[in-house]
């Protein structure tokens, strides 16, 4: 049964998303009307119709010609905002922070629009109009969020924003923490109205009549009476002071009454794993995972990778052809360097790079071990004598990594993710925690690349950055890293 409180929160978020979609339409249509008013004969020029055989870009086409762009933008606007966690806790998001996030989303969508226009040679769309429309949309969404914050805080002050009543079943000590936690998240729409104490005979605190301003209703034997008295929608079950038998009693009572029972998933203390529910072999189970979570997120990341790799290959193939020609003309040996690297969960795959070293590089590695500048199992030497003249240029601008776009396209890698290490280096891991960086598909770039690249000489710091990316992953973070990577490469940071 779906929680009333969760349903109310989902309804609230859905309403905000629909409003933002509406403001996209208002922003685009309003900008068009303003532009049309400016472009009258007594202004600058008249609005002209889009002609099928037009040979020159039309500055302002009829509004009907822009509806596909307006609807696509309205559809993707809340999706991109959601990836930046704009709707996760809207009441806790300041107007300045919301404006910054909305600005990033606006830049991402605008970049996508311009890419589509470029790839499909759509020349009649007015770029100035697009910029104005997106700016208007951004202003409207920021204004909407400001009004939302104002109204929400006003209701909190007036006491009219009370959530659905819930009971807390736990030890007295944990009940105090849970009440503070629920009251600290008013946007979740839970209002603690009573406490069922499970350790009532064991401490003075448990025998108190009030905990954090919430009345104590008794022990588990008083649960049903309390549910009737307060007409609760949910019971939040803590993990402290509860035996499995007590949990069964509480859940059974809730099931009989048709009330939701929330069992907090802190029975097992974890450092990074997130608890969620899942189904394995037709049985429900509590899942502790460190991966990105829901399958749909993985699908979105994969689609993003395929589109990004295709666009990259289409745009950069002349450059890749030139690099291949330079390698062939300046040094003997193959153009591509192939090596077994560890992919997702340690599965080996063949990674491709433009060859930047001499053909005997692997055989000469042993003689350079004394000069290794990296701690841990990774090998890195400045001014490596095995690097060719062309290879130095390729590495300076990271051009040797371009063939990995095909690794991304074929599924062995992602655009963003921890850099893939050779199989023999992974086998040298002396800390099992380092293997968690293999829980995500390796990528072309990651936090390590944009926060120092080769300046990072401590492998533990490298792993820390990779794990930070894994723990905080979102499509918005991927986009942020991809946007920063070219700038880092161009200015040679960490090279």
Secondary structure, DSSP 8 states (H G I E B T S, - for coil): ---HHHHHHHHHHHHHHHHHHHHHHHHHHHHHHHHHHHTSTTSS-------TT--S--SS--GGGGHHHHHHHHHHHHHHHHHTTTTTTGGG--HHHHHHHHHHHHHHHHHHHHHHHHHTT--SS-HHHHHHHHHHHHHHHHHHHHHHHHHHHHHHHHT----EEEEEEE-HHHHHHHHHHHHT-GGG-EEEEEEEES-TTT-TGGG-SEETTEEEEESGGGHHHHHHHHT-SEEEE-STT--HHHHHHHHHHHHHHT-EEEE-S-SS--SS-EEEEEEETTEEEEEEE-S--SHHHHHHHHHHHHHHHHHHHHHHHHHHHHHHHHHHHHSSS-SEEEEEEE-GGG-EEEEEEE--B-TTHHHHGGGGGGG--SSTT----TT-TTB-HHHHHHHHTTGGGTTHHHHHHHTS-EEESS---BHHHHTT--SGGGGGGGGS--EEE-HHHHTTGGG---HHHHHHHHHHHHHT--HHHHHHHHHHHHHHHHTTTT-
